[in-house]
Amino acid sequence: MLGKLRESRWVFILLSIILAVVFWAYVRGVVDPDDSTTLRNVRLEVTGTSVLTGQGLTVSGLSQETVDLHVEAPSSVINNLVRYREDIYVPLDVSRCTEGENRVTVGQPVWPTNFNTDEVVLQGKEPGVITVEVDRLYTNTFEVEFQLDGQVADGYQMGTPAIEPERVTVSGPVEQVNRIAHVVAVLESEELSEQFSGDLPLTLWDAEGNELTDLEITLNTETAYVVVPVVVVKEVPLTVEVKAGGGATPQDAVVTIDPLTVTVSGQEEDIQELTEISLGEINLATVVGTNTFQLPITLDASLENVSGEMSATVTVSVQGLSTTALDVDNITMSPAPDGYTATLVTHVKEVVIRGKEEDLAAINASQIRIVADLSNVTTTGMLSVPARVYLDASSAVGVIGEYTVVVNVER
């Protein structure tokens, strides 16, 4: 009998618990009793700033940027307020503020719109008054700078970015605007290997390059359109064409070029077939012993000389050949222009011949003739004019150097 009573006692306890849970669920789900809570650190939304701006004023500081709201509402509504508290804000109208310190009463909270808040009762706001500092509005103009947060891929080069707008105007309290040293459009790219074009947000930096995120300022634009060209970089060898002359062939010449290569950049389609850059032609007839030439490095307009060298030094030396000098008196003149007459003043000219010693031994002065060129004569008197030397002998030898003769021109 006693054991049955004990068993009945546990049955009663279990039934009590079940009934309590059912009653609690009924109260929560059907009755939904009122509850109260404090929503802490609800954000303030400053309004009326355009009125201040029209007066040349701006908000420079608030004594507090959040408020605590004490509310009462049914439990279900309280739960939703807590869930969507990020959507709640309290307006702070600063349109009536004047320069200096102002005490402004905070407005009525703006509740979320995704559920019924008609049953919410605001019991209090803490604080109810905010101190607002208002200063004269100060503006300054900054050049928009570009910064790559990352690197350019190997084998590529970043060109000069184009930015629109080039300058922006920053407005705000003078103390805050004066903290700004740079307005920067930052492109984040781990490996930049192609041209970028698009809008980039503008960030504000101080003189040490630290980003400023706590300023109460405005920009006349929040973004800039930036085009960043990216080109291929390539190292290309320099070459020179050596032309046979003066009894020497390219095989008789030793050629050095300084620098040996230059680095150029350009679009991939413009540069992929570029295997060398020619400096031009050197005629060995103009080379006596060892000669040095300064030749320009010329590129197509679509390419850029990244190295920066505008010319190359080419040294040419003819080796393994001998020279001999002969006095030549067979000198004639080409016809003079109409109205001019000329007589030779130079009657004998030394001419240098180059070749192998056995070939030079077979050459004599009678095989050489000199013709003075009068085609460009435009004045009278004693003139030095260019002369061309003809060697009527074996092609194994040749004349080296450049020659002139003196003539007397009359009209």
C-alpha positions in Angstrom: 0.0 0.0 0.0 2.8 2.4 0.9 4.6 1.6 -2.3 1.6 2.4 -4.4 1.2 5.8 -2.6 4.9 6.6 -3.4 4.3 5.7 -7.1 1.3 7.9 -7.1 3.3 10.8 -5.7 5.8 10.7 -8.6 2.9 10.5 -11.0 1.5 13.7 -9.5 4.9 15.4 -9.8 5.2 14.5 -13.4 1.7 15.6 -14.2 2.4 19.0 -12.4 5.4 19.6 -14.6 3.5 18.8 -17.8 0.7 21.1 -16.7 3.2 23.9 -15.9 4.8 23.6 -19.3 1.4 23.6 -21.1 0.3 26.7 -19.1 3.6 28.5 -19.8 3.2 27.7 -23.5 -0.4 28.9 -23.4 0.6 32.2 -21.7 3.4 32.8 -24.1 1.6 31.8 -27.2 -1.9 33.1 -26.5 -1.9 35.5 -23.7 1.5 37.1 -24.7 2.1 39.1 -21.5 3.8 42.5 -21.5 7.5 42.7 -20.8 10.1 45.4 -20.5 13.7 45.7 -21.6 16.5 48.2 -22.4 17.8 48.5 -25.9 21.3 49.7 -25.4 23.6 51.7 -27.8 20.9 52.5 -30.3 22.5 54.7 -33.0 21.7 58.3 -33.5 20.8 59.5 -37.0 21.8 63.2 -37.5 19.3 65.1 -39.6 19.1 68.7 -40.8 22.8 69.0 -41.8 21.8 70.5 -45.2 20.4 73.5 -43.3 23.7 74.0 -41.5 25.6 73.6 -44.7 23.6 76.3 -46.3 24.7 78.6 -43.5 28.4 77.6 -43.9 28.3 75.4 -40.7 28.9 71.8 -40.0 28.6 69.4 -37.0 32.1 68.7 -35.6 31.2 66.5 -32.6 28.5 64.9 -30.5 28.7 64.3 -26.8 27.3 60.8 -27.4 26.6 58.8 -30.6 24.2 56.3 -29.2 21.3 56.2 -26.7 19.6 53.6 -24.5 15.9 53.0 -24.9 13.7 51.7 -22.1 10.7 50.0 -23.7 7.6 48.0 -22.7 5.8 45.7 -25.1 4.3 42.2 -25.4 7.0 39.6 -25.1 6.8 38.6 -28.8 7.3 42.2 -29.8 10.2 42.6 -27.4 11.8 39.5 -29.0 11.5 41.1 -32.4 12.9 44.4 -31.2 16.0 42.6 -29.9 16.3 40.6 -33.1 16.1 43.6 -35.4 17.8 46.2 -33.1 20.3 47.1 -35.9 17.3 48.6 -37.8 16.3 50.9 -35.0 17.7 54.5 -34.8 16.9 57.7 -33.1 16.9 61.0 -35.1 18.8 64.0 -33.9 17.6 67.2 -35.7 20.5 69.7 -35.8 18.9 72.2 -38.2 18.3 74.8 -35.5 21.9 74.7 -34.2 24.2 77.7 -34.2 27.9 77.9 -34.2 29.4 76.7 -30.9 27.8 74.3 -28.3 24.2 73.3 -28.6 21.9 71.1 -26.5 19.5 69.1 -28.7 16.7 66.8 -27.5 16.8 63.5 -29.2 13.7 62.5 -31.3 11.3 59.6 -31.2 12.8 56.2 -32.1 12.2 54.9 -35.6 11.2 51.2 -35.3 11.6 48.4 -37.8 8.9 48.2 -40.4 8.8 44.4 -40.8 6.5 43.7 -37.8 3.8 45.5 -35.8 5.3 48.0 -33.3 2.0 49.7 -32.4 2.1 48.1 -28.9 5.6 49.4 -28.1 5.6 51.9 -25.2 8.7 54.0 -24.8 9.3 54.4 -21.1 12.5 56.6 -21.4 15.6 57.6 -23.4 19.0 57.9 -21.9 20.4 60.4 -22.5 17.5 62.5 -23.6 19.6 65.5 -24.6 22.8 65.5 -26.7 25.5 68.2 -26.8 26.2 69.1 -30.4 29.4 71.0 -31.4 28.9 73.2 -34.5 31.9 74.8 -36.4 32.3 76.9 -39.5 32.3 74.7 -42.6 35.8 74.5 -44.1 36.6 73.2 -47.6 39.8 72.2 -49.3 40.7 70.7 -52.7 42.9 67.6 -53.1 44.4 65.9 -56.1 43.2 62.3 -56.4 46.2 59.9 -56.1 46.4 56.3 -57.1 47.7 53.4 -55.0 48.1 49.8 -56.0 47.6 47.5 -53.0 49.4 44.5 -54.4 51.9 44.1 -57.2 52.3 44.0 -60.9 52.8 40.5 -62.3 56.3 39.4 -63.6 56.9 40.5 -67.1 54.4 43.4 -67.0 54.7 47.1 -66.2 52.0 49.4 -64.9 51.6 52.6 -66.9 50.5 56.0 -65.7 46.9 55.8 -64.4 44.2 58.2 -65.7 41.9 59.4 -63.0 38.5 61.2 -63.4 37.9 63.5 -61.6 41.5 64.6 -61.0 40.6 66.7 -58.0 38.0 66.4 -55.2 36.6 68.9 -52.7 36.5 67.9 -49.0 34.2 69.8 -46.6 34.0 69.7 -42.9 35.4 71.2 -39.6 38.7 72.8 -40.2 40.5 70.6 -37.6 39.3 67.5 -39.3 39.9 68.6 -42.9 43.5 69.7 -41.9 44.2 66.1 -40.8 43.9 65.0 -44.4 47.1 64.9 -46.5 46.1 62.6 -49.4 42.9 61.5 -51.1 43.6 58.1 -52.6 41.9 55.7 -55.0 43.2 52.2 -54.0 43.1 49.2 -56.3 43.5 45.9 -54.6 45.1 43.3 -56.9 47.5 40.5 -56.0 48.9 40.0 -59.5 48.0 42.9 -61.9 48.5 41.6 -65.5 45.9 43.4 -67.5 44.5 46.9 -67.8 42.0 47.9 -65.1 39.2 50.4 -65.7 36.4 51.1 -63.2 35.2 53.1 -60.2 37.3 53.0 -57.1 36.2 54.3 -53.6 38.2 57.3 -52.3 40.0 56.9 -49.0 41.5 59.6 -46.9 45.1 59.4 -45.5 47.1 61.5 -43.1 50.7 62.6 -43.8 52.1 59.3 -42.5 49.9 57.2 -44.8 47.4 56.1 -42.2 43.8 55.8 -43.3 41.4 58.2 -41.6 38.1 56.6 -40.8 36.8 58.7 -37.9 36.2 62.1 -39.8 32.8 63.8 -40.0 33.5 65.3 -43.4 31.9 65.1 -46.9 33.4 64.7 -50.4 31.8 66.1 -53.5 32.3 62.6 -54.9 32.8 59.3 -53.2 34.5 57.5 -56.1 36.8 58.1 -59.0 36.9 56.4 -62.4 40.4 55.0 -62.9 42.1 53.5 -65.9 45.4 51.7 -65.2 47.3 50.6 -68.3 49.3 47.5 -68.1 51.9 46.6 -70.7 54.3 43.8 -71.4 58.0 44.3 -70.6 60.7 42.7 -72.7 64.5 42.9 -73.0 65.5 43.2 -76.6 69.1 42.9 -78.1 70.6 45.8 -80.2 72.1 44.9 -83.6 73.9 46.8 -86.3 74.3 45.8 -90.0 78.0 45.8 -91.2 78.3 46.4 -94.9 81.4 45.3 -96.8 83.6 48.1 -98.1 87.1 49.4 -98.4 88.5 46.0 -99.1 86.9 44.6 -95.8 84.0 42.2 -95.3 81.9 41.7 -92.2 84.1 38.7 -91.4 87.1 41.1 -91.0 85.3 43.3 -88.5 85.0 43.1 -84.7 81.9 44.9 -83.5 80.9 45.7 -79.9 77.7 47.4 -78.9 77.1 49.2 -75.6 74.5 48.6 -74.2 73.9 45.2 -75.7 70.2 45.3 -74.9 67.4 47.7 -73.9 64.2 47.0 -72.1 61.0 48.1 -73.9 57.4 47.9 -73.0 54.2 47.9 -75.1 51.0 46.0 -75.8 51.4 42.3 -76.1 50.4 42.3 -79.8 53.0 45.0 -80.6 55.9 43.4 -78.7 55.6 39.7 -79.1 57.2 39.6 -82.6 60.0 42.0 -81.6 63.3 40.0 -81.5 65.9 42.8 -82.1 66.3 46.5 -82.6 68.5 47.6 -85.5 70.7 50.6 -85.0 71.3 50.9 -88.7 74.2 50.3 -91.1 77.9 50.9 -90.9 79.9 50.8 -94.2 83.4 49.4 -93.6 84.7 51.8 -96.2 84.4 54.5 -93.5 86.2 52.5 -90.9 90.0 53.1 -90.6 91.6 50.9 -87.9 89.1 51.3 -85.1 86.2 53.7 -85.2 83.4 54.5 -82.7 79.9 55.5 -83.7 77.1 56.9 -81.6 73.9 55.6 -83.1 70.4 56.5 -82.0 68.0 53.8 -80.5 64.8 54.3 -82.5 61.6 52.6 -81.5 58.2 52.3 -83.0 55.7 54.9 -81.6 53.7 52.0 -80.0 56.7 51.1 -77.8 58.4 52.7 -74.8 62.1 52.6 -74.0 62.0 51.6 -70.4 65.8 51.5 -70.0 66.0 55.2 -71.0 69.1 55.0 -73.2 68.6 57.2 -76.2 71.7 56.0 -78.1 74.2 53.1 -78.3 78.0 53.2 -78.7 79.1 50.9 -81.5 82.9 50.2 -81.9 84.1 48.7 -85.1 87.6 47.4 -85.7 89.0 45.9 -88.9 91.6 43.2 -88.3 93.8 41.0 -90.4 94.2 43.5 -93.3 96.9 46.0 -94.3 96.8 49.5 -95.8 98.9 51.4 -98.2 98.8 55.1 -99.3 99.1 56.2 -102.9 99.5 59.7 -104.3 96.8 60.1 -107.0 96.9 62.9 -109.6 94.1 61.6 -111.8 91.6 64.2 -110.5 88.6 65.4 -112.5 85.4 67.3 -111.8 81.7 66.7 -112.4 79.8 69.4 -114.4 79.2 72.6 -112.4 75.7 74.0 -112.1 74.6 76.4 -114.8 76.3 79.8 -114.6 79.3 78.5 -112.6 82.8 77.4 -113.8 85.5 75.8 -111.7 89.1 74.9 -111.8 91.0 72.4 -109.7 93.2 73.7 -106.9 94.1 70.3 -105.6 96.2 68.4 -108.2 97.5 65.4 -106.0 95.6 63.6 -103.3 96.8 60.8 -101.0 94.4 57.8 -101.1 94.5 54.9 -98.6 93.8 51.4 -99.9 93.1 48.4 -97.7 93.4 44.7 -98.3 95.7 41.7 -98.0 99.4 42.5 -98.5 99.7 40.4 -101.6 96.7 42.1 -103.2 97.9 45.6 -102.2 101.3 45.0 -103.9 99.5 44.7 -107.3 97.9 48.1 -107.0 99.4 51.4 -108.3 98.2 55.0 -108.5 97.3 54.8 -112.2 94.4 52.5 -111.2 92.8 55.2 -109.1 90.8 58.2 -110.2 89.2 61.0 -108.2 86.0 62.9 -109.2 85.2 66.1 -107.4 81.4 66.6 -106.9 80.3 70.1 -108.0 76.5 69.4 -108.0 75.9 71.3 -104.8 78.0 74.4 -105.5 76.0 77.5 -104.8 78.7 80.1 -104.2 82.0 81.3 -105.7 85.6 81.3 -104.4 87.9 78.6 -103.1 85.7 75.7 -101.9 86.4 72.3 -100.5 84.0 69.9 -102.1 83.4 66.1 -101.6 85.2 63.8 -103.9 84.5 60.2 -104.9 87.4 57.8 -105.4 87.2 55.0 -108.0 89.5 52.0 -107.8 89.8 50.2 -111.2 91.3 47.1 -109.8 90.6 43.8 -108.0 87.6 43.8 -105.6 89.8 42.2 -103.0 91.0 45.7 -102.1 89.2 48.9 -101.5 89.5 52.6 -100.7 88.9 53.6 -97.1 88.0 57.0 -95.7 86.3 60.1 -97.1 87.9 62.6 -99.4 87.6 66.2 -100.5 89.4 68.4 -103.0 89.7 72.2 -103.3 88.3 74.0 -106.3 88.0 77.6 -107.4 84.5 78.5 -108.5 83.6 81.5 -110.6 80.5 82.9 -112.3 
